[in-house]
Amino acid sequence: MDIKQKIENLIGCDPYVKMLHRDFEKEIQIDYEASEYYRKYRLPSGEPLSEKKQIEYLTKAQILNTIVRKTSVRTRLTKAKLWQQISEDINTLDKLRFPHNLPSNPRSLQRVTKKYKTEGYESLVHKGFGNANTRKITQDVGEWLIAMYALPIKMSIPEIHTIYNQRRKEKGWCKISESAIKAFIFTPENEKIWTVGRHGKSVYRADFGHKMKKDKSQWFPNCWWAIDGTKLDWVHYYDNTIKMAAKLKIDPVIDVFSEKILGYSYSETEDHTDHFKAIKMAVNNSHARPYLFTHDRQSAHTSARMQELYKNLVARQGGTTYPHKARRHSNPVEQIFLRFQKQVLNKMWFSDKQSVTSKTHDSRPNMEFISENKHHLKSKEELLAAFEFCVNKWNSMKHPHFEMSRDEVYQQEAPMSESISFSDQIQMFWIEETTPLPYRQDGIRLTVNKKKYLFEVYDNDGKVDTDFRFKNVGAKLIIRYDPQELDNFVQLYKLNSKGEKVFVATAEPKRGHESIPVLMEEGAKALIMQDEAVQDIEYQRDSQKLEEIRKRTGVTPENLIEEQELMIKLGGSAPKYERSIAESESFLDQL
């Protein structure tokens, strides 16, 4: 093998021929206009061209620009030989430097060049690129498709395609496929529009709403507390046909910085008493005021009594409270509690995970297992101890952003803090009824959490306070109470002439009496007689007071009778002087 053959094998062609073709390569010029055109080009779907496609189309445009220049200059070559040479020139270009897919056949290359001269840069974009079917979706068709898919009845693509075919001839629309409709509907800009109508504002915000980033660099313990009630996904014993249920709710108060659960309430409801109990536990555990306290817009939070509590709870220097914005991702409790649920609560064997309707199998409970062991299920009261265990476990676990537990993060020194005194707690955690209630014959009634209470005022000896009853039966009083002390006592206030609250008395739950002798406890009969005697005592007291008033005023039933008898006897015609003498004598006779 000679040297020439070795060189040809190495470079893949005749080196002398390659030198001839280099002249074509040198004539290729950068086309800045084409570069800008393909950079701004948008497909029917609205998407830009990929960088790879932009380079390919730009290269083809620059090569075709060179071909147009060469074919516009006179030459001794025939037209066929000229195109043959140009074809050979293009075929020898380095594909790494000049990536293109121009045809190698001279006739085909000539047709492409002719079309390029007529249509320009647009002619190089593949007609099927970006789904040619979407080109048939005009503005009016596109808007109709979006409007149909946005309907809240949530029709499927095949259903819309069927309706489209029924109407297209009447409307003069082109035939399109289901895949073309789907490609159009699910472009990002269209998806945002139909989501508003199809799924609503909350889904739109969850999927497309702009999210802000919180700067947490200056946060510290008790900087921000948040409360939010949620279902407790635990199965417990319940007196129904299947002997089990998951009806409990939990209302946690969380220190957002440390993620420590400071307090909670545990019940089948989520009313203001649950919020009250959770906050009271948080204060008892922290002995501090938060600088920010947030809650949701549930009516129990927005009630006057709870708003007053929240305002008294936050720090007096710079403290703020407000509700989370509706349907926004501004509630940190939801995010923290979700991790608490996944990492701790759902690990208990009686957890119902995220309910039987959850999409993933790992998020559903094994109901067969729970049903087989339902005789081991805990009562609602027993679950409270289990929840307390889980809270302690969560608080002692490592914080996701610190090399220490949540308890340890919470104990870190804060740049500012405001403690809450015992007297402040007493003042804060007494709820005051906003509407005065009447103190009736049997006492004063109060309804809390749909439970009715009846209270009565007793004296220091445990007897019904008849002096209080004398002044206040029939009066309207304001009740202040601690929801956790309703079985012990409440406080009663009245408004003075200036509208100021004045303490009146402490009332206790009204005692009941057993009427069946065999069931009576020792001393019960004496207590019954003592309470029964109240009526007689009060009647004798009030009768005596009336007699004393009658004596002082002379206004008595007997006087009334004598006056009327005298008027009848005299026919009302006696002179004033005679009537006064008769009346004075009648009055003196009674002394």
C-alpha positions in Angstrom: 0.0 0.0 0.0 1.5 3.4 -1.0 1.5 6.5 1.0 -1.5 8.1 -0.9 -3.7 5.1 -0.2 -2.8 5.2 3.5 -3.7 8.9 3.7 -7.0 8.3 1.9 -7.8 5.5 4.4 -7.0 7.8 7.3 -9.1 10.8 6.3 -11.8 8.9 4.3 -11.4 10.6 0.9 -8.9 11.8 -1.7 -6.9 14.7 -0.1 -6.8 16.6 -3.4 -10.5 16.5 -3.7 -11.0 17.6 -0.1 -8.8 20.6 -0.8 -11.1 21.6 -3.7 -14.2 21.4 -1.4 -12.6 23.5 1.3 -13.3 26.6 -0.8 -17.1 26.0 -0.2 -16.6 25.6 3.5 -14.7 28.9 3.6 -17.5 30.7 1.9 -20.1 29.7 4.6 -20.9 32.9 6.5 -22.6 33.4 9.9 -26.3 34.5 9.5 -27.2 36.5 12.6 -30.6 37.2 11.2 -31.4 33.5 10.9 -30.0 32.9 14.4 -32.4 35.5 15.9 -35.3 34.1 13.9 -34.9 30.6 15.2 -34.2 31.8 18.7 -37.6 33.5 18.8 -39.5 30.9 16.8 -42.4 29.3 18.5 -44.1 26.0 17.6 -47.9 25.7 17.5 -47.8 24.4 21.0 -46.2 27.7 22.1 -42.9 26.0 22.9 -39.6 27.4 21.6 -37.2 25.3 19.4 -34.6 23.2 21.3 -31.0 24.4 21.0 -30.2 21.4 18.9 -32.9 22.3 16.4 -31.9 25.9 16.4 -28.3 24.9 15.5 -29.5 22.5 12.8 -31.8 25.1 11.1 -29.2 27.8 11.4 -26.6 25.6 9.8 -28.9 24.7 6.9 -29.8 28.3 6.4 -26.1 29.3 6.2 -25.3 26.5 3.8 -28.3 27.4 1.6 -27.2 31.0 1.7 -23.9 29.9 0.3 -25.6 27.8 -2.4 -27.7 30.7 -3.4 -24.7 33.0 -3.8 -22.7 30.4 -5.8 -25.6 29.6 -8.2 -26.2 33.3 -8.8 -22.7 33.8 -10.2 -21.9 32.9 -13.9 -19.7 29.9 -14.4 -18.3 27.8 -17.3 -19.9 24.7 -15.7 -23.3 23.4 -16.9 -26.2 23.7 -14.6 -26.1 19.9 -14.0 -22.4 19.8 -13.3 -22.7 22.9 -11.0 -25.3 21.2 -8.8 -23.3 18.0 -8.8 -20.3 19.9 -7.6 -22.3 21.7 -4.9 -23.8 18.4 -3.8 -20.4 16.9 -3.5 -19.2 20.0 -1.6 -22.0 19.6 0.9 -21.5 15.9 1.4 -17.9 16.5 2.3 -18.6 19.0 5.0 -17.6 18.0 8.6 -21.0 17.0 10.2 -19.6 17.9 13.7 -19.0 21.5 12.6 -21.9 21.7 10.2 -24.7 19.5 11.5 -27.4 19.4 8.8 -29.7 16.9 7.0 -29.8 18.6 3.5 -30.3 16.0 0.7 -27.2 14.6 -1.0 -29.0 14.2 -4.3 -28.4 17.2 -6.6 -32.1 17.3 -7.8 -33.4 17.2 -4.3 -30.9 19.8 -3.1 -32.0 22.0 -5.9 -35.7 21.7 -4.9 -34.9 22.5 -1.2 -32.9 25.6 -2.3 -35.7 26.8 -4.6 -38.2 26.5 -1.7 -35.8 28.3 0.6 -35.4 31.2 -1.8 -39.2 31.5 -1.9 -40.3 30.9 1.7 -37.1 31.8 3.6 -36.2 30.5 7.1 -39.7 29.1 7.7 -39.3 26.5 5.0 -36.6 24.7 7.0 -38.8 23.9 10.0 -40.3 20.4 9.7 -44.0 20.7 9.2 -44.7 17.8 11.5 -42.5 19.2 14.3 -44.5 19.9 17.5 -47.5 17.8 16.2 -48.9 19.0 12.9 -52.4 18.3 14.1 -52.1 21.2 16.6 -51.7 23.6 13.6 -55.4 22.8 12.8 -56.5 24.1 16.2 -57.4 27.7 15.4 -58.1 30.3 18.0 -61.9 29.7 18.1 -61.4 25.9 18.2 -58.8 26.2 21.0 -61.0 28.5 23.1 -63.9 26.1 22.7 -61.8 23.2 23.8 -60.5 25.1 26.8 -64.0 26.2 27.8 -65.4 22.6 27.5 -62.6 21.1 29.5 -62.9 23.9 32.2 -66.5 22.9 33.0 -66.9 21.7 36.6 -68.6 18.5 35.4 -65.1 17.5 34.3 -65.6 15.8 30.9 -62.9 13.5 29.5 -60.9 14.2 26.3 -62.9 11.4 24.4 -66.2 12.9 25.5 -65.1 16.4 24.3 -63.8 14.8 21.0 -67.2 13.2 20.4 -69.0 16.5 20.9 -66.4 18.3 18.7 -67.1 15.9 15.8 -70.8 16.5 16.2 -70.4 20.2 15.8 -67.3 20.7 13.6 -69.2 20.5 10.2 -71.7 23.1 11.4 -68.9 25.3 12.7 -66.6 24.7 9.7 -63.8 23.3 11.9 -61.1 20.9 10.7 -60.9 17.3 11.8 -58.6 16.7 14.7 -57.6 13.6 16.8 -58.0 13.0 20.5 -54.2 13.1 20.8 -54.2 16.5 19.2 -56.8 17.8 21.7 -54.9 16.3 24.6 -51.6 17.9 23.4 -53.3 21.3 23.1 -55.3 21.1 26.4 -52.2 20.1 28.4 -49.9 22.9 27.2 -48.8 24.8 30.4 -50.5 28.0 29.5 -53.8 26.3 28.7 -53.7 24.0 31.7 -53.6 27.0 34.0 -56.7 28.5 32.4 -59.0 25.4 32.5 -57.8 24.5 36.0 -59.5 27.6 37.4 -63.0 26.4 36.2 -62.4 22.6 36.4 -60.9 22.3 39.8 -61.3 25.7 41.5 -59.1 28.3 43.1 -57.5 26.1 45.8 -56.2 23.6 43.3 -55.1 26.4 41.0 -53.1 27.9 43.8 -51.7 24.6 44.9 -50.5 23.7 41.4 -49.6 27.0 39.8 -49.8 29.7 42.5 -46.6 31.7 43.1 -44.9 30.7 46.3 -42.8 33.0 48.5 -39.8 32.0 50.5 -39.7 32.9 54.2 -36.5 34.2 55.6 -36.0 32.1 58.8 -32.5 33.2 59.6 -33.6 35.4 62.6 -36.3 33.1 64.0 -36.0 31.8 67.6 -38.0 29.8 70.2 -41.5 31.3 70.9 -41.1 33.6 67.8 -44.1 32.0 66.2 -46.8 29.7 67.5 -49.5 28.2 65.3 -52.6 26.1 66.0 -54.7 24.0 63.7 -57.2 21.2 64.4 -57.1 18.0 62.4 -58.4 14.4 62.4 -56.4 11.9 64.5 -55.9 8.9 62.2 -56.2 6.3 64.9 -58.8 3.6 65.2 -60.3 3.1 68.7 -63.0 1.1 70.3 -66.5 2.5 69.6 -69.9 1.2 70.5 -71.3 0.6 67.0 -72.0 -2.5 64.9 -68.3 -3.0 64.0 -67.1 -1.9 67.5 -64.5 0.4 66.2 -64.2 3.9 64.7 -61.8 6.8 64.1 -63.7 9.8 65.3 -61.1 11.7 67.4 -59.6 15.1 66.6 -56.5 16.7 67.8 -55.8 20.4 68.1 -52.0 21.0 68.5 -50.2 24.2 69.3 -46.7 24.1 67.7 -43.6 26.3 68.1 -42.8 26.7 64.4 -39.1 27.4 64.9 -38.3 24.2 66.9 -41.3 22.2 65.6 -42.0 21.2 69.2 -45.6 20.4 70.1 -46.2 22.6 73.1 -49.9 21.7 73.8 -52.9 20.0 72.4 -56.5 19.2 73.1 -58.1 15.8 72.3 -61.8 15.3 71.7 -64.5 14.5 69.1 -65.1 18.2 68.5 -63.1 21.2 67.4 -64.7 24.2 69.1 -63.4 27.1 71.2 -63.0 25.0 74.3 -60.5 22.7 72.4 -58.5 25.7 71.3 -58.6 27.0 74.8 -57.3 23.8 76.4 -54.5 23.4 73.8 -53.3 27.0 74.3 -53.5 26.6 78.1 -51.3 23.5 78.0 -48.8 25.3 75.7 -48.6 28.2 78.1 -48.2 25.9 81.1 -45.3 24.1 79.3 -43.6 27.2 78.0 -44.3 29.9 80.6 -43.8 32.3 77.7 -45.7 34.4 75.2 -45.3 34.0 71.4 -44.5 37.1 69.3 -46.8 35.8 66.5 -49.8 33.5 66.9 -51.7 32.3 63.9 -54.8 30.2 63.4 -57.2 29.3 60.6 -60.5 31.0 59.9 -62.8 28.5 61.7 -65.6 30.2 63.5 -64.4 29.0 66.9 -61.1 30.9 66.3 -62.8 34.1 65.0 -65.3 34.3 67.9 -65.0 37.4 70.1 -64.0 35.4 73.2 -61.1 33.6 71.4 -59.9 36.7 69.7 -59.6 38.4 73.1 -57.6 35.4 74.4 -55.2 35.5 71.4 -54.6 39.2 71.9 -53.9 38.7 75.6 -51.7 35.7 74.7 -49.1 37.3 72.4 -46.1 39.4 73.7 -47.1 42.8 74.9 -44.1 44.3 73.1 -44.6 43.6 69.4 -46.9 40.6 69.7 -49.3 40.0 66.7 -52.0 37.5 65.9 -53.9 36.9 62.7 -55.5 34.1 60.7 -53.8 32.2 57.9 -54.8 33.3 54.5 -57.5 31.0 53.1 -56.3 28.3 50.7 -52.7 29.4 51.0 -49.7 27.4 52.0 -49.1 29.8 54.9 -50.1 27.4 57.7 -47.0 25.7 59.1 -48.9 23.4 61.3 -50.3 21.4 58.4 -46.8 20.7 57.0 -45.3 19.9 60.4 -48.2 17.7 61.5 -48.1 15.8 58.2 -44.5 14.8 59.0 -45.5 14.0 62.6 -48.2 11.8 61.2 -46.0 9.9 58.7 -43.0 9.5 61.0 -44.7 8.8 64.3 -48.5 8.4 64.4 -48.8 6.1 61.4 -46.3 3.7 62.9 -48.8 2.7 65.6 -50.6 -0.6 64.7 -54.1 1.0 65.2 -53.4 3.9 62.8 -55.7 4.1 59.8 -52.9 5.9 57.9 -54.4 8.4 55.4 -57.7 6.5 55.2 -58.9 3.6 53.1 -59.5 5.9 50.1 -55.8 6.9 49.8 -54.3 6.3 46.3 -51.2 4.4 47.4 -51.3 1.1 49.2 -48.7 2.2 51.7 -51.0 5.1 52.8 -53.9 2.8 53.4 -54.5 0.8 56.6 -54.5 -3.0 56.7 -58.1 -3.2 57.8 -58.0 -7.0 57.9 -55.3 -6.8 60.5 -57.0 -4.1 62.5 -60.4 -6.0 62.4 -58.7 -9.2 63.5 -57.3 -7.4 66.5 -60.1 -5.0 67.3 -60.5 -6.6 70.7 -57.1 -5.1 71.5 -58.2 -1.6 70.4 -57.9 1.1 73.0 -60.7 3.3 74.3 -60.7 7.0 73.5 -59.4 7.7 77.0 -56.6 5.1 76.7 -55.5 6.7 73.3 -54.7 9.9 75.1 -51.8 8.2 76.9 -50.6 6.8 73.5 -50.8 10.3 72.0 -48.8 11.8 74.8 -46.2 9.1 74.2 -46.0 10.0 70.5 -45.7 13.7 71.3 -42.8 13.1 73.6 -41.2 10.9 70.9 -41.6 13.6 68.2 -40.2 16.3 70.5 -37.2 14.2 71.3 -36.4 13.3 67.7 -33.8 15.2 65.7 -34.8 18.4 64.1 -34.5 18.3 60.3 -32.3 21.5 60.2 -30.3 21.2 63.4 -28.0 18.6 64.9 -30.1 18.4 68.0 -33.6 17.3 69.0 -36.7 19.6 68.8 -36.7 19.8 72.6 -33.1 21.0 72.5 -33.8 23.5 69.8 -36.6 24.9 71.8 -34.4 25.3 74.8 -31.9 27.5 72.9 -31.4 31.0 74.2 -33.6 33.5 72.3 -32.6 37.1 71.4 -35.9 38.2 73.0 -38.5 36.7 75.2 -41.5 37.6 77.3 -42.6 35.4 80.2 -46.2 35.0 81.4 -46.9 35.2 85.1 -49.2 33.0 87.0 -51.7 35.9 87.7 -51.6 36.6 83.9 -52.5 33.0 83.2 -55.5 33.1 85.6 -56.7 36.3 84.0 -56.1 35.0 80.5 -57.7 31.6 80.7 -61.0 32.5 82.1 -63.5 32.8 79.3 -66.1 35.5 79.6 -69.6 35.1 78.1 -70.3 38.1 75.9 -74.0 38.1 76.7 -75.3 38.5 80.2 -77.5 35.5 81.4 -80.5 35.6 83.8 -80.1 34.2 87.3 -83.4 32.2 87.6 -85.1 30.5 90.5 -83.0 27.4 90.1 -79.8 29.2 89.4 -77.9 30.3 86.3 -77.6 28.2 83.2 -74.6 27.9 80.8 -74.1 25.8 77.6 -70.5 25.0 76.6 -69.7 22.6 73.7 -73.3 21.6 73.5 -73.2 20.5 77.2 -75.6 22.2 79.6 -74.5 23.3 83.1 -76.5 24.7 86.0 -74.8 26.7 88.7 -76.0 28.1 92.1 -74.4 30.4 94.7 -73.8 28.8 98.1 -72.5 30.5 101.3 -69.4 29.6 103.3 -71.3 26.9 105.1 -72.4 25.2 101.9 -76.0 26.5 102.2 -78.0 28.2 99.4 -77.0 31.8 99.7 -80.4 33.4 100.3 -79.0 36.9 100.6 -77.5 36.6 97.1 -80.8 35.2 95.8 -82.7 38.1 97.3 -80.6 40.6 95.3 -80.0 38.7 92.1 -82.8 36.3 91.2 -84.1 37.8 88.0 -81.0 39.8 87.4 -78.7 39.3 84.3 -75.2 38.4 85.1 -72.0 37.8 83.2 -70.3 34.4 83.6 -66.5 34.0 83.6 -65.2 30.4 83.6 -62.3 28.2 83.0 -63.4 25.4 80.6 -61.4 22.9 82.6 -63.0 23.9 85.9 -66.7 23.9 84.9 -67.3 21.0 87.2 -66.0 23.1 90.1 -67.0 26.7 89.9 -67.6 29.8 87.8 -67.5 33.5 88.6 -70.5 35.9 88.3 -70.2 39.6 87.4 -72.7 42.4 86.8 -72.4 45.8 85.1 -72.5 48.9 87.2 -74.1 52.2 86.2 -70.9 53.1 84.2 -70.9 49.8 82.3 -68.0 48.4 84.3 -67.9 44.8 85.4 -68.1 44.2 89.1 -67.6 40.8 90.8 -70.7 39.5 92.5 -70.1 35.9 93.6 -68.7 32.5 92.8 -71.2 29.9 91.7 -70.9 26.1 92.0 -72.6 23.3 90.1 -76.1 23.0 91.5 -76.3 20.0 93.7 -78.9 17.3 92.9 -80.9 15.3 95.4 -81.6 11.6 95.4 -85.4 11.0 95.8 -85.2 7.2 96.3 -84.5 6.5 100.0 -82.5 3.3 99.5 -80.1 5.1 97.2 -79.5 8.0 99.6 -76.1 8.5 101.1 -75.5 9.4 104.7 -76.6 13.0 105.4 -78.5 13.3 102.2 -81.9 13.6 103.8 -80.7 16.4 106.0 -79.4 18.3 103.0 -82.7 17.8 101.2 -84.6 19.3 104.1 -82.1 22.2 104.3 -82.6 23.0 100.6 -86.4 22.5 100.8 -86.5 25.0 103.7 -85.1 27.8 101.4 -88.6 28.5 100.0 -90.1 29.0 103.5 -87.1 31.0 104.7 -87.3 33.3 101.7 -91.0 33.7 102.0 -90.9 34.6 105.7 -88.1 37.0 105.1 -89.8 38.8 102.2 -93.2 38.7 104.1 -91.6 40.4 107.1 -90.0 43.1 104.9 -93.4 43.8 103.3 -95.1 44.2 106.7 -92.4 46.6 107.8 -92.9 48.7 104.7 -96.7 48.7 105.1 -96.4 50.0 108.7 -94.1 52.8 107.6 -96.2 53.9 104.7 -99.7 53.1 105.9 -100.4 51.5 102.6 -102.2 48.3 103.6 -105.0 46.0 102.3 -107.1 47.1 105.2 -106.7 50.8 104.4 -107.6 50.0 100.9 -110.9 48.4 102.0 -111.8 51.2 104.3 -111.1 53.9 101.7 -113.3 52.2 99.1 -116.1 51.6 101.7 -116.0 55.3 102.6 -116.2 56.3 99.0 -119.2 54.1 98.4 -120.9 55.4 101.6 -120.4 59.1 100.8 -120.9 58.5 97.1 -117.7 60.4 96.5 -119.6 63.8 97.3 -118.3 64.5 100.8 -116.3 67.7 101.1 -112.5 67.3 101.1 -112.4 68.4 104.8 -114.8 65.7 105.9 -113.1 63.0 103.9 -109.7 63.8 105.4 -111.2 63.6 109.0 -112.7 60.2 108.3 -109.6 58.9 106.7 -107.4 60.1 109.7 -109.7 58.5 112.2 -109.6 55.3 110.3 -105.8 55.4 110.2 -105.6 56.2 113.9 -107.8 53.2 114.8 -105.2 50.9 113.4 -102.3 52.3 115.6 
